[in-house]
Amino acid sequence: MQYGVKFHMVILVITKEGFKELESIIDTGKYPVWVSDGVLSDKDLKSAWERNIELTNFTHAINPNDNEAIDELLSIIADYHPAERVWLECVP
């Protein structure tokens, strides 16, 4: 580990259930969060942004079983958060 370098993870949430499971961690505001469209209502999105949670809402819904689409999202996230770990909601 390099001293002075801040490492953290990015959270990718695909379902409302996944968001609920991680809500207490997300609410800390320590981690950038990316969510599939439809996971949060407009009201919930606005509330998160007002609490300074770094939250990005994709413009389309993501099927949790579409590995190709998930790989594409991970690539997009990597562009914004290079070399950071991504917590990915999935059901094996």
N, C-alpha and C positions, 0 to 999 in steps of 0.2 A: 504494500500500500504506500502510495506517495503522500507525504504530509502536505497539508494545505489544499488537497484536491477533495472536493465534496462529491461523494458517490451517493446516488439514490436511485430509486426505481421509478418506473412509469407504470401506471395501472391501465390496462385495456379491459373495459367492461362491455360485454355483449348483451347481457340480459338484465331485466329488472331484479331478478333474484340474485344475480351476481353482485349488483350494486348494493342491495340490502345487506348481503353478507359482509361486504367490505366497508360499509358506510361509516363505521366508527374510525377506521383508518383513513378513509377519504376525508372525513371531517377535520382531521388534524391539519390539513392543508400542506402537509410535508411533501406530497408527491403529485406530479402532474397526472391528470386523469383524462383518458380518452374514452368516450362512450358511443355506442351504436345509437343511431337515430331511433327515437321512440322509447329509449330506456327511461329518460326523464321528461317530465312535462315542461312546458315553457316556464311555468312558475318555479319548478324545482331547479331548472337551469339558472334562472335569474337569481334565485336564492343562493346557489353555490357561488356564482360570480360575485354577488354582494358580500359574501364571506371571504372573498379573495382566494377561493380555491381555483387553482389553475386547471380548468376543465375545458376540453375541446369536444364538441358534439359533431360526430360525422353527419354528413348530409343524407345518408342513406342507412337503412337498417342492414345489419350484418347477420347472415344465417350462421349460427354457431357450428354448423356441420360443413360449411364451405371453406375448406382448407386453403384453396387458392385465394379467396377474398381475404382471409385472415393473414396470409403471407403478404398480400399487397398492403394491408393496413400496417403490419409490422415494418414494412419497408418505409412507409410514410412516416411512421413514428420515429424510425431510426434517423430520418432526415432532420427531424426537429430535436431529437435527443440522442445524438451519436454516442455510441459506446456505453449506453446505460441499459440496465436490466429492465425487462418488461415483464410484469406480472400479467399473464394472459388467462382469462377465464376460459376454461374448457372442460368438457366432460369426456373422459377417455372412453 
